[in-house]
Amino acid sequence: MKPLSFILTLCLLMPGCGYRFSEATRLPGGIRHISVATLENRSGEIGAESIITNDLIYELSRNGILGQSDNADAFLSGVIRSVSIDSVSHRGINTSLQRRIRLTVDLSLKDSAGKILWTKNGIWANEAYNVMSDKSATEWNKRAAISVLSKRLAENAYHELTDNF
């Protein structure tokens, strides 16, 4: 009898826990599914287009709005406009201890007829990384920073895309 009363009490208390589903994602023009094209890379950073495109795909998939090209209502495309690297901290005049990489993209969402539904230029993210005495270690740190900022950029792009609709 005790297990039954425990289950009944639990059932009565569950609706009051405050959990509820959030509002559905709102996209421009009543779009429900988006396909992502590989970004055009106008920067000198080789491979950045694959990393960022994959993170955009992941972000849309995670939020339930990714579609394949055959069933998508809209198509997201874009350009990696720039990748810049600046020194953040120094040891002496000519030696960097830490650098910051900044990546900027322009994105556009078009419907199946090619009509532009949304566009956003200058979406950016940055990340610092340590400079090592070994150049390959510095390059590895830079790649890790690109991976982090790419995920951040994909999140920013998703929020920009779903904002105010």
N, C-alpha and C positions, 0 to 999 in steps of 0.2 A: 504494500500500500504506500509506503514511503517513496519509492521511486516514481510512482504515478503522480503523487502530489508535487514532487520536485519538478517533474516535466511540465505539469500544468502551471506551476508558479513561473517557471522559466518562460513558457509561452506567453504568459500575461505580461511579463516584464520586458520582453524583447521589443515590442513595438515602441516602447518609450525610451529606447537607448539613443535616439537622435540620429541614427544612421538613415540616410536616404540617398537615392541616386541623384547625381548632379544633372543639370540641364544638358540636353543634347548639344553636341558641337554644331555651331551655326556657321555656315559657309556662304560666301557671296553667291547670288543667283540661284539659290535652292540646290546647290551642288551637294551631292552625297559622297561621291567617290572621286579621288584624284589620282592620276597617273603621273609619275615623275620621270622626266627625261634627264639624261646625263648632262650636268652643267657644262657650259663652255668655259674653258680655262684660259683667261687672258693674262694670267700671272705667270711668273717664272717658276712657280712651285710645282714641280712635276708630281702628278698623282693626286693633287688636291681635289680635283673634280670627282674622282671616284670616292674618296673619303667623305666629302660633303654630301654627294648624291646619296650614298648609302645611309648616312645619318638622317637625311630628309625622309628617305623611304621608311626608316625605322620609326621616326617620330610620327609620321602619318599612320603607319600601321599600328603603332601603340595606341593611337587615339581612334582607331576604327574607321578611318576615312581613306585608306589606301585602296586604289583600284588598279586593275591591269589595264593595259591600253585598249583592250577590246570591250571592257565594261565600264570604263571611267566616264564620268560626266564632264570632267575638265582635265586639263593637262598643265602641270607646273614645269616651267623651264626657267633657266637663268644663266647668269654669267658670273664667274669669279672675276670681279673687277680688279682687285689688287690684293697682294700679300706684301706687307711691309714688316721689317724687323728693325727695332731700335734697341740700343743699349739702355738698361735700366740702372745698373750699378757697375762701378769701375774699380779696378785696382791699378792705380797709376794713371797715366795719360792714355796709353794705348791698349790696355787690357780690360776686357769686359768680364764681369763676374756673372751677370745675368742679363738676358735679353727678353724682349717682349715681341711676340709675333701678333700681328693684327691682320685679319682677313675680312674683306668686304665683298658682298655679293649683291646683285640685282636680281629680283625674281618677278615672274609674271605668270598669272593664271589665266588660261584661255578656255572657253567652252569648245565643244566639238565643231562648231562652225568657225572657230578662229577669233571670235569676239573676245576682247580683253575684259575680264571680269574684275581683276585685281592686279595691281602692280606695286612693287615697293623697291625703291632704289636705296642703296646704302645700308643694308642690314649688315651689321658687323659684330665681331667678337674678338677678344684678344686674350692671350695667355702668356705668362712669363715662364722662362725655362733657364736652367743653370748652364753656364758655359764651363766646360771642363778643359783640362790640358790636352786630353785625347780628342781629336776632331771627330772620330766616329762616335764617341760617347756624347759629344755635343749634338751631333746630328740625330742620335737616338732620342735625346731630350727634346729636340725640336720637333721630331715626329710625334712624340708623346703629347707635346703641347698642341700640335695641330689636331690630334685626335680629340683632346678635351675641348678645344675651342670650336671644333666642328659640331660636336654634340650641343654645345651651348648655342651656336648659331642656328642649328636646326630647331631647337626649342624656341628661340626668338622668332624665327620665321613662322613657325606654327602659331604662336601667339599673335603675331602681326596679321596673319591670314584670317584668324577667327575673331579678331577684335572688331567690335562695332557692327556685327551682322546678326 
